[in-house]
């Protein structure tokens, strides 16, 4: 394949990230907790930060947007999923080196309320 053909068929880097962002947004629509709010997926370099209105008002009494999770890609299609420690204003790793589907299940089901406080 010549360079011109490769340039036409290879997706631009931004397009790949847009597809990943869409995939995350679609998965979040199927979550168990707080289904009536619309979380936001934000790109930060190669990472994805998820924000949501604070429905429980445990973190933000006014119900404003709070950070829910941070997804960090690793080599080989593996990911790290972090939860926000709102008291200390830091990210805490909850799952490391897992396939994205496993992490999305953990995030969307969240039986321990680690991500959706």
DSSP file (Angstrom, degrees, kcal/mol; ACC not computed):
  #  RESIDUE AA STRUCTURE BP1 BP2  ACC     N-H-->O    O-->H-N    N-H-->O    O-->H-N    TCO  KAPPA ALPHA  PHI   PSI    X-CA   Y-CA   Z-CA
    1    1 A X              0   0    0      0, 0.0     2,-0.1     0, 0.0     0, 0.0   0.000 360.0 360.0 360.0 134.6    0.0    0.0    0.0
    2    2 A X     >  -     0   0    0      1,-0.1     4,-2.3     4,-0.0     5,-0.2  -0.353 360.0-104.7 -82.9 169.1    1.4    3.4   -0.9
    3    3 A X  H  > S+     0   0    0      1,-0.2     4,-2.5     2,-0.2     5,-0.2   0.875 118.2  54.1 -62.0 -39.6    1.6    6.3    1.5
    4    4 A X  H  > S+     0   0    0      1,-0.2     4,-1.5     2,-0.2    -1,-0.2   0.920 111.0  45.7 -62.8 -43.2   -1.3    8.2    0.0
    5    5 A X  H  > S+     0   0    0      1,-0.2     4,-2.1     2,-0.2    -1,-0.2   0.900 112.3  51.3 -66.9 -40.0   -3.6    5.2    0.3
    6    6 A X  H  X S+     0   0    0     -4,-2.3     4,-2.2     1,-0.2    -2,-0.2   0.890 107.7  53.0 -63.8 -38.8   -2.5    4.6    3.9
    7    7 A X  H  < S+     0   0    0     -4,-2.5    -1,-0.2     1,-0.2    -2,-0.2   0.847 111.0  47.0 -65.3 -33.7   -3.2    8.2    4.8
    8    8 A X  H  < S+     0   0    0     -4,-1.5    -2,-0.2    -5,-0.2    -1,-0.2   0.884 117.9  39.8 -75.5 -38.7   -6.8    7.9    3.4
    9    9 A X  H  < S+     0   0    0     -4,-2.1     2,-0.4    -5,-0.1    -2,-0.2   0.746  95.7  87.2 -87.2 -23.7   -7.6    4.6    5.1
   10   10 A X  S  < S-     0   0    0     -4,-2.2     2,-0.1    -5,-0.2     3,-0.1  -0.619  81.4-122.7 -79.2 129.9   -6.0    5.2    8.5
   11   11 A X        -     0   0    0     -2,-0.4    -2,-0.1     1,-0.1     2,-0.1  -0.419  28.3-108.5 -69.4 145.7   -8.3    7.0   11.0
   12   12 A X    >>  -     0   0    0      1,-0.1     4,-1.6    -2,-0.1     3,-0.6  -0.390  29.0-112.5 -68.2 152.3   -7.0   10.2   12.4
   13   13 A X  H 3> S+     0   0    0      1,-0.3     4,-1.8     2,-0.2     5,-0.2   0.883 117.2  53.2 -56.8 -41.7   -6.0   10.0   16.1
   14   14 A X  H 3> S+     0   0    0      1,-0.2     4,-2.2     2,-0.2    -1,-0.3   0.834 104.2  56.7 -62.9 -33.6   -8.9   12.3   17.1
   15   15 A X  H <> S+     0   0    0     -3,-0.6     4,-2.0     2,-0.2    -1,-0.2   0.894 104.7  51.4 -66.4 -39.3  -11.4   10.1   15.3
   16   16 A X  H  X S+     0   0    0     -4,-1.6     4,-2.0     1,-0.2    -2,-0.2   0.926 111.2  47.5 -63.7 -43.9  -10.3    7.1   17.3
   17   17 A X  H  X S+     0   0    0     -4,-1.8     4,-2.8     1,-0.2    -1,-0.2   0.879 108.2  55.4 -65.7 -36.9  -10.7    9.0   20.6
   18   18 A X  H  X S+     0   0    0     -4,-2.2     4,-2.3     1,-0.2    -1,-0.2   0.900 107.7  49.6 -62.8 -39.0  -14.1   10.2   19.4
   19   19 A X  H  X S+     0   0    0     -4,-2.0     4,-2.2     2,-0.2    -1,-0.2   0.894 111.4  48.9 -64.9 -39.2  -15.2    6.6   18.9
   20   20 A X  H  X S+     0   0    0     -4,-2.0     4,-2.4     2,-0.2    -2,-0.2   0.911 110.2  50.8 -67.0 -41.9  -14.0    5.7   22.4
   21   21 A X  H  X S+     0   0    0     -4,-2.8     4,-2.5     1,-0.2    -2,-0.2   0.912 110.6  49.6 -61.5 -42.0  -15.8    8.6   23.9
   22   22 A X  H  X S+     0   0    0     -4,-2.3     4,-2.5     1,-0.2    -1,-0.2   0.903 109.1  52.3 -62.8 -41.6  -19.0    7.6   22.1
   23   23 A X  H  X S+     0   0    0     -4,-2.2     4,-2.2     2,-0.2    -2,-0.2   0.912 110.9  47.2 -61.4 -43.0  -18.5    4.0   23.4
   24   24 A X  H  X S+     0   0    0     -4,-2.4     4,-2.3     2,-0.2    -2,-0.2   0.919 111.7  50.1 -65.6 -43.9  -18.1    5.2   27.0
   25   25 A X  H  X S+     0   0    0     -4,-2.5     4,-1.1     1,-0.2    -2,-0.2   0.900 111.0  49.7 -61.0 -41.1  -21.2    7.5   26.7
   26   26 A X  H  < S+     0   0    0     -4,-2.5     4,-0.4     1,-0.2     3,-0.4   0.912 110.6  49.6 -65.1 -42.7  -23.3    4.6   25.3
   27   27 A X  H >< S+     0   0    0     -4,-2.2     3,-1.5     1,-0.2    -2,-0.2   0.893 106.6  56.1 -63.4 -39.6  -22.2    2.3   28.2
   28   28 A X  H >< S+     0   0    0     -4,-2.3     3,-1.4     1,-0.3    -1,-0.2   0.765  95.4  65.5 -66.9 -24.7  -23.0    4.9   30.8
   29   29 A X  T 3< S+     0   0    0     -4,-1.1    -1,-0.3    -3,-0.4    -2,-0.2   0.720 100.4  53.0 -67.1 -19.0  -26.6    5.1   29.5
   30   30 A X  T <  S+     0   0    0     -3,-1.5    -1,-0.3    -4,-0.4    -2,-0.2   0.248  83.4 128.0 -98.7  11.0  -27.0    1.5   30.7
   31   31 A X    <   -     0   0    0     -3,-1.4    78,-0.2     1,-0.1    77,-0.1  -0.141  57.0-138.0 -69.0 165.8  -25.8    2.1   34.2
   32   32 A X  S    S+     0   0    0     76,-3.3     3,-0.5     2,-0.1     2,-0.3   0.877  79.6  66.3 -89.8 -45.1  -27.9    1.1   37.3
   33   33 A X  S    S-     0   0    0     75,-0.7    -2,-0.1     1,-0.2    77,-0.0  -0.619 112.8  -4.5 -89.0 137.9  -27.5    4.1   39.6
   34   34 A X    >   +     0   0    0     -2,-0.3     3,-1.3     1,-0.1    -1,-0.2   0.900  69.1 169.7  52.4  53.4  -28.9    7.6   38.8
   35   35 A X  T 3   +     0   0    0     -3,-0.5    -1,-0.1     1,-0.3    -2,-0.1   0.679  66.0  68.0 -67.5 -18.2  -30.2    6.7   35.4
   36   36 A X  T 3  S+     0   0    0      2,-0.1     2,-0.3     0, 0.0    -1,-0.3   0.503  89.7  73.3 -85.9  -3.8  -32.2    9.9   35.1
   37   37 A X  S <  S-     0   0    0     -3,-1.3     2,-0.7    16,-0.1    15,-0.0  -0.735  78.0-127.9-105.9 160.7  -29.1   12.2   34.9
   38   38 A X        -     0   0    0     -2,-0.3    15,-0.1     2,-0.0    -3,-0.1  -0.886  21.7-154.0-111.0 103.9  -26.7   12.6   32.0
   39   39 A X        -     0   0    0     -2,-0.7     2,-0.4    13,-0.1    13,-0.2  -0.337  13.0-130.9 -69.6 157.7  -23.1   12.1   32.9
   40   40 A X  E     -A   51   0A   0     11,-2.8    11,-2.5    -2,-0.0     2,-0.6  -0.905   6.9-149.5-111.7 139.9  -20.4   13.8   30.8
   41   41 A X  E     -A   50   0A   0     -2,-0.4     2,-0.4     9,-0.2     9,-0.2  -0.948  20.0-172.6-108.2 119.6  -17.3   12.1   29.3
   42   42 A X  E     -A   49   0A   0      7,-3.3     7,-3.1    -2,-0.6     2,-0.4  -0.920  18.3-133.0-116.2 136.6  -14.4   14.4   29.0
   43   43 A X  E     -A   48   0A   0     -2,-0.4     2,-0.4     5,-0.2     5,-0.2  -0.720  20.1-179.3 -87.7 136.3  -11.1   13.7   27.3
   44   44 A X  E >   -A   47   0A   0      3,-2.6     3,-2.2    -2,-0.4     2,-0.4  -0.823  67.0 -60.1-133.0  93.3   -7.9   14.7   29.2
   45   45 A X  T 3  S-     0   0    0     -2,-0.4    -1,-0.1     1,-0.3     0, 0.0  -0.569 119.4 -21.1  64.5-124.4   -5.0   13.7   27.0
   46   46 A X  T 3  S+     0   0    0     -2,-0.4    27,-0.4    -3,-0.1    -1,-0.3   0.465 126.3  87.2 -91.4  -2.6   -5.4   10.0   26.5
   47   47 A X  E <   -A   44   0A   0     -3,-2.2    -3,-2.6    25,-0.1     2,-0.4  -0.476  68.1-137.7 -95.0 165.8   -7.5    9.6   29.6
   48   48 A X  E     -AB  43  71A   0     23,-2.3    23,-3.0    -5,-0.2     2,-0.4  -0.985  12.6-163.1-127.8 121.7  -11.3    9.9   30.0
   49   49 A X  E     -AB  42  70A   0     -7,-3.1    -7,-3.3    -2,-0.4     2,-0.5  -0.872   8.5-152.0-104.4 135.0  -12.8   11.7   33.0
   50   50 A X  E     -AB  41  69A   0     19,-3.1    18,-3.7    -2,-0.4    19,-1.3  -0.922  13.4-176.4-112.5 129.1  -16.5   11.2   33.8
   51   51 A X  E     +AB  40  67A   0    -11,-2.5   -11,-2.8    -2,-0.5     2,-0.3  -0.873   3.2 175.9-119.1 154.1  -18.6   13.8   35.6
   52   52 A X  E     - B   0  66A   0     14,-2.3    14,-2.6    -2,-0.3   -13,-0.1  -0.990  39.6 -92.6-151.5 151.6  -22.2   13.7   36.7
   53   53 A X  E     - B   0  65A   0     -2,-0.3     2,-1.5    12,-0.3    12,-0.2  -0.423  46.9-113.6 -59.6 143.9  -24.7   15.8   38.6
   54   54 A X        +     0   0    0     10,-1.9     3,-0.4     1,-0.2    -1,-0.1  -0.638  43.3 171.7 -85.8  87.0  -24.5   15.0   42.3
   55   55 A X  S    S+     0   0    0     -2,-1.5    -1,-0.2     1,-0.2    -2,-0.0   0.856  75.8  50.9 -67.8 -36.9  -28.0   13.5   42.8
   56   56 A X  S    S-     0   0    0     -3,-0.2    -1,-0.2     1,-0.1    -2,-0.1   0.722  95.7-141.8 -73.6 -19.8  -27.5   12.2   46.3
   57   57 A X        +     0   0    0     -3,-0.4    -2,-0.1     3,-0.1    -1,-0.1   0.647  66.1 123.7  63.6  16.9  -26.2   15.6   47.3
   58   58 A X  S    S+     0   0    0      2,-0.1     3,-0.2     1,-0.1    -1,-0.1   0.841  84.0  23.7 -71.2 -34.3  -23.6   13.8   49.5
   59   59 A X  S    S+     0   0    0      1,-0.3     2,-0.5     2,-0.0    -1,-0.1   0.849 137.2  25.5 -98.8 -46.6  -20.7   15.5   47.8
   60   60 A X    >   -     0   0    0      4,-0.1     3,-2.3     1,-0.1    -1,-0.3  -0.929  64.7-160.7-123.9 104.8  -22.3   18.7   46.4
   61   61 A X  T 3  S+     0   0    0     -2,-0.5    -1,-0.1     1,-0.3    -3,-0.0   0.733  93.1  56.6 -58.3 -22.7  -25.4   19.9   48.4
   62   62 A X  T 3  S-     0   0    0     -3,-0.1    -1,-0.3    -5,-0.0    -2,-0.0   0.533 113.3-117.5 -86.8  -5.1  -26.4   22.0   45.4
   63   63 A X    <   +     0   0    0     -3,-2.3    -9,-0.2     1,-0.1    -2,-0.1   0.703  59.2 156.4  79.8  19.4  -26.4   19.0   43.0
   64   64 A X        -     0   0    0    -11,-0.2   -10,-1.9     1,-0.2     2,-0.2  -0.040  51.9 -67.7 -70.9 177.6  -23.7   20.4   40.8
   65   65 A X  E     -B   53   0A   0    -12,-0.2     2,-0.3   -14,-0.1   -12,-0.3  -0.469  55.4-179.4 -69.1 134.1  -21.3   18.4   38.5
   66   66 A X  E     -B   52   0A   0    -14,-2.6   -14,-2.3    -2,-0.2     2,-0.3  -0.941  34.3 -99.8-129.9 155.5  -18.8   16.2   40.3
   67   67 A X  E     +B   51   0A   0     -2,-0.3   -16,-0.3   -16,-0.2    17,-0.2  -0.575  38.4 173.5 -72.8 135.7  -16.1   13.9   39.1
   68   68 A X  E     -     0   0A   0    -18,-3.7    16,-0.9     1,-0.4     2,-0.3   0.782  56.3  -9.2-108.8 -49.3  -17.2   10.3   39.1
   69   69 A X  E     -BC  50  83A   0    -19,-1.3   -19,-3.1    14,-0.2     2,-0.4  -0.976  46.3-145.3-153.1 159.8  -14.4    8.2   37.5
   70   70 A X  E     -BC  49  82A   0     12,-1.9    12,-2.8    -2,-0.3     2,-0.5  -0.993  13.5-159.8-131.6 124.7  -11.2    8.4   35.5
   71   71 A X  E     -BC  48  81A   0    -23,-3.0   -23,-2.3    -2,-0.4     2,-0.5  -0.920   8.0-170.4-106.5 126.3  -10.3    5.8   32.9
   72   72 A X  E     - C   0  80A   0      8,-2.7     8,-2.3    -2,-0.5     2,-0.1  -0.965  16.0-136.8-120.4 118.2   -6.7    5.5   32.0
   73   73 A X  E     - C   0  79A   0     -2,-0.5     2,-0.3   -27,-0.4     6,-0.2  -0.460  21.3-172.8 -75.4 145.6   -5.6    3.4   29.0
   74   74 A X    >   -     0   0    0      4,-3.4     3,-0.7    -2,-0.1     4,-0.4  -0.776  36.3 -73.0-124.9 173.1   -2.6    1.1   29.2
   75   75 A X  G >  S+     0   0    0     -2,-0.3     3,-0.8     1,-0.2    -1,-0.1  -0.263 111.0  32.4 -65.8 154.0   -0.9   -1.0   26.6
   76   76 A X  G 3  S-     0   0    0      1,-0.2    -1,-0.2    -3,-0.0     3,-0.1   0.710 130.9 -66.7  75.3  21.5   -2.5   -4.2   25.2
   77   77 A X  G <  S+     0   0    0     -3,-0.7    23,-0.7     1,-0.3     2,-0.2   0.681  98.6 135.1  75.2  16.3   -6.0   -2.9   25.5
   78   78 A X  E <   - D   0  99A   0     -3,-0.8    -4,-3.4    -4,-0.4     2,-0.3  -0.651  34.0-164.7 -97.9 157.2   -6.0   -2.8   29.3
   79   79 A X  E     -CD  73  98A   0     19,-2.8    19,-2.3    -6,-0.2     2,-0.4  -0.912  17.7-137.0-138.5 161.3   -7.3    0.0   31.4
   80   80 A X  E     -C   72   0A   0     -8,-2.3    -8,-2.7    -2,-0.3     2,-0.5  -0.968  17.3-155.9-116.3 137.8   -7.2    1.5   34.9
   81   81 A X  E     -CD  71  95A   0     14,-2.4    13,-2.9    -2,-0.4    14,-1.8  -0.972  11.7-171.2-118.3 123.0  -10.3    2.8   36.6
   82   82 A X  E     -CD  70  93A   0    -12,-2.8   -12,-1.9    -2,-0.5     2,-0.3  -0.865  11.0-148.3-113.8 146.0  -10.1    5.3   39.3
   83   83 A X  E     -CD  69  92A   0      9,-2.9     9,-3.1    -2,-0.4     2,-0.5  -0.782  27.8-108.4-105.3 155.5  -12.7    6.7   41.7
   84   84 A X  E     - D   0  91A   0    -16,-0.9     2,-1.0    -2,-0.3     7,-0.2  -0.737  15.7-151.8 -88.4 126.6  -12.7   10.2   43.0
   85   85 A X  E  >> - D   0  90A   0      5,-3.3     5,-1.6    -2,-0.5     4,-1.1  -0.846  15.9-173.8 -91.1  98.8  -11.9   10.7   46.7
   86   86 A X  T  45S+     0   0    0     -2,-1.0    -1,-0.2     1,-0.2     5,-0.0   0.771  77.1  57.3 -71.2 -26.6  -13.9   13.9   47.2
   87   87 A X  T  45S+     0   0    0      1,-0.2    -1,-0.2    -3,-0.1    -2,-0.0   0.926 120.0  28.4 -68.7 -44.6  -12.7   14.5   50.7
   88   88 A X  T  45S-     0   0    0      2,-0.1    -2,-0.2    -3,-0.1    -1,-0.2   0.439 103.3-127.1 -97.9  -1.0   -9.0   14.5   49.7
   89   89 A X  T  <5 +     0   0    0     -4,-1.1     2,-0.3     1,-0.2    -3,-0.2   0.905  68.9 115.9  57.1  45.9   -9.6   15.8   46.2
   90   90 A X  E   < -D   85   0A   0     -5,-1.6    -5,-3.3    -7,-0.0     2,-0.4  -0.897  67.9-108.9-137.0 165.7   -7.6   12.9   44.6
   91   91 A X  E     -D   84   0A   0     -2,-0.3     2,-0.5    -7,-0.2    -7,-0.2  -0.819  28.0-159.1 -95.3 138.4   -8.1    9.9   42.3
   92   92 A X  E     -D   83   0A   0     -9,-3.1    -9,-2.9    -2,-0.4     2,-0.3  -0.980  18.9-125.1-121.4 123.1   -7.9    6.5   43.9
   93   93 A X  E     +D   82   0A   0     -2,-0.5   -11,-0.3   -11,-0.3     3,-0.1  -0.488  33.6 168.2 -68.1 127.6   -7.2    3.5   41.7
   94   94 A X  E     +     0   0A   0    -13,-2.9     2,-0.4     1,-0.4   -12,-0.2   0.708  68.6  21.2-108.5 -33.6  -10.0    0.8   42.1
   95   95 A X  E     -D   81   0A   0    -14,-1.8   -14,-2.4     3,-0.0    -1,-0.4  -1.000  68.5-168.5-138.5 137.5   -9.1   -1.5   39.2
   96   96 A X  E     +     0   0A   0     -2,-0.4   -16,-0.2   -16,-0.2   -17,-0.0  -0.968  62.6   2.8-129.7 144.9   -5.9   -1.9   37.3
   97   97 A X  E    S+     0   0A   0     -2,-0.4     2,-0.3     1,-0.2   -17,-0.2   0.881  88.5 138.5  56.6  47.0   -4.8   -3.6   34.1
   98   98 A X  E     -D   79   0A   0    -19,-2.3   -19,-2.8    -3,-0.1    -1,-0.2  -0.830  60.2 -95.1-118.4 156.7   -8.3   -4.8   33.2
   99   99 A X  E  >  -D   78   0A   0     -2,-0.3     4,-1.6   -21,-0.2     3,-0.5  -0.400  38.7-115.9 -65.1 150.4  -10.2   -5.0   29.8
  100  100 A X  H  > S+     0   0    0    -23,-0.7     4,-2.7     1,-0.2     5,-0.2   0.871 112.6  58.4 -58.4 -40.4  -12.4   -2.0   29.3
  101  101 A X  H  > S+     0   0    0      1,-0.2     4,-2.0     2,-0.2    -1,-0.2   0.883 104.6  51.1 -59.6 -39.1  -15.6   -4.0   29.3
  102  102 A X  H  > S+     0   0    0     -3,-0.5     4,-2.0     1,-0.2    -1,-0.2   0.911 112.4  46.6 -63.8 -42.3  -14.9   -5.3   32.8
  103  103 A X  H  X S+     0   0    0     -4,-1.6     4,-2.5     2,-0.2    -2,-0.2   0.878 109.4  53.1 -70.4 -37.6  -14.3   -1.7   34.0
  104  104 A X  H  X S+     0   0    0     -4,-2.7     4,-2.6     2,-0.2     5,-0.2   0.887 108.6  51.0 -64.8 -37.3  -17.4   -0.4   32.4
  105  105 A X  H  X S+     0   0    0     -4,-2.0     4,-2.3    -5,-0.2     5,-0.4   0.938 111.1  48.1 -62.1 -45.9  -19.5   -3.1   34.1
  106  106 A X  H  X S+     0   0    0     -4,-2.0     4,-1.8     1,-0.2    -2,-0.2   0.905 115.2  45.6 -61.4 -41.5  -17.9   -2.1   37.5
  107  107 A X  H  < S+     0   0    0     -4,-2.5    -1,-0.2     1,-0.2    -2,-0.2   0.899 116.2  43.8 -68.8 -42.1  -18.6    1.5   36.8
  108  108 A X  H  < S+     0   0    0     -4,-2.6   -76,-3.3    -5,-0.2   -75,-0.7   0.790 121.8  36.9 -79.2 -28.2  -22.2    1.1   35.6
  109  109 A X  H  < S+     0   0    0     -4,-2.3    -3,-0.2    -5,-0.2    -2,-0.2   0.913  75.9 170.0 -88.2 -50.5  -23.3   -1.4   38.2
  110  110 A X    ><  +     0   0    0     -4,-1.8     3,-1.4    -5,-0.4     6,-0.1   0.844   4.2 174.1  44.8  57.3  -21.4    0.1   41.2
  111  111 A X  T 3  S+     0   0    0      1,-0.3    -1,-0.1     2,-0.1    -5,-0.0   0.787  78.6  50.2 -63.6 -27.1  -22.9   -1.9   44.0
  112  112 A X  T 3  S-     0   0    0      0, 0.0    -1,-0.3     0, 0.0    -2,-0.1   0.421 107.0-125.3 -91.3   0.6  -20.5   -0.4   46.5
  113  113 A X    <   +     0   0    0     -3,-1.4    -2,-0.1    -4,-0.1    -3,-0.1   0.873  63.5 141.4  55.2  40.9  -21.2    3.2   45.5
  114  114 A X  S    S+     0   0    0      1,-0.1   -30,-0.2     2,-0.1     3,-0.2   0.805  78.8  24.1 -76.5 -30.4  -17.5    3.8   44.9
  115  115 A X  S    S+     0   0    0      1,-0.2     2,-0.8   -32,-0.1   -31,-0.1   0.789 124.0  47.3-106.6 -37.1  -18.2    5.9   41.8
  116  116 A X              0   0    0     -6,-0.1    -1,-0.2     1,-0.1   -48,-0.1  -0.742 360.0 360.0-108.1  81.3  -21.7    7.2   42.2
  117  117 A X              0   0    0     -2,-0.8    -1,-0.1    -3,-0.2   -59,-0.1   0.497 360.0 360.0 -71.0 360.0  -21.7    8.5   45.8
